[in-house]
Amino acid sequence: MTKPVFRFAPSPNGRLHLGHAYSALLNDALARRFDGRFLLRIEDIDITRCRPEYESAIYEDLAWLGLDWERPVRRQSEHFSDYRSAFQSLKGRGLAYPCFCSRKQIAERIEAIEAESGESWPRDPDGAPLYPGTCKGLPPDEIARMIGSGEAHAWRIDSEAVRRLLPAPLVFTRFTPDGATDIVEADPWGWGDAVIVRKDVPTSYHLSVVVDDALQGVTHIVRGRDLEAATDLHVLLQKLLGLVTPLYHHHGLVLDSGGDKLAKSRRSQALSELRALGETAAEIRRRLGFAPQPIPST
Ligand code: GLU
C-alpha cells in the first residue's frame, strides 16, 4: 500500500514564527502517526519578496525543532513550466481570460459601481472586492493587440464558464488528527474570477499549490484555518485539471497575546529570536502541545 504523504510548504519571505512551527510539527506528527512521508516544499514564486537567507533559515529552524524531511526539496521557482502547462490547459478550454486592470483601476470601478447602486460590492473570502469583470468582454482582436504590444496582464479564471462546465456540487474529504473523516461541499464561487496567473510571475499561489500537491503525490494537506476558504478554490482547480483531491485538515491558528494571528507582516516573534533568547526546541514543542522530541514512527 502506498504511504500517506504530508507536506509543510512555507514561503521564504520572512522568518518562521510559532504558527509555522505548529503547522510543521503537526504535519510531522501526523505523518508519523499514519506511517506516512513528510515533505518540505519551498513556495518561492514571489521572486521579489523571497530571499535565499530566509530559505536557509527555514531549514535551520525546522532542523532545530527536530524535524527531518525528504530531499530534494521542491522549490517552486524551479518549476514554472509545470504551472505554465496547467494554465495552458485551462486557457485552451476557454476557462481563463487576460486582465489588464491595475489594482487602482479595479478599486475605482468598484467605487463607481457602489456609488451608483448605493450597495456595497461583494468581497472574496480574503476580504478583497470581487473582480467586476471589466476585461471579460474584451474583443479577441483587442486582446491580441494589447498582449502583442506587451501590456502587462494577469489571467483570471472565468467562473461563469467553469460553473457551466461543472454543474454538480464539488466536494472534498476533511480529516481530523485522530483519523475521522467527513465529506464537505466546496464553494469556490465566492472567489469570483480569481487570478490564476499573476501579472508579475507566470503563476499564482492557488495554481502552483494544486499542481505541486498533485505532482508530489500529497495525500493529506494539513494547514491553518486561514487557508480554509482557499481550499474551495483548490478543489475547483483540481477538478478542472483532472487532479486527485487530497484530504484536508485545517488546524487552529497560534494567536499572540492580543488574540491576533501571528504574521510575518506583523513582525511576530521569530523562532530564531526565541532561540536567541534561550528557549529550547523541547520547550517550544511542549508549548505547542507536542512531545519534547519527535515520537518515532509506528
Ligand atoms: N505557502 C503558503 C504559506 O506560507 C502555505 C501553502 C499551503 O500550505 O497550502 O502560507
Residues whose N, C-alpha, C, O or C-beta is under 5 A from the ligand:
A	BS01	LIG	A9 P10 S11 E43 V209 R223
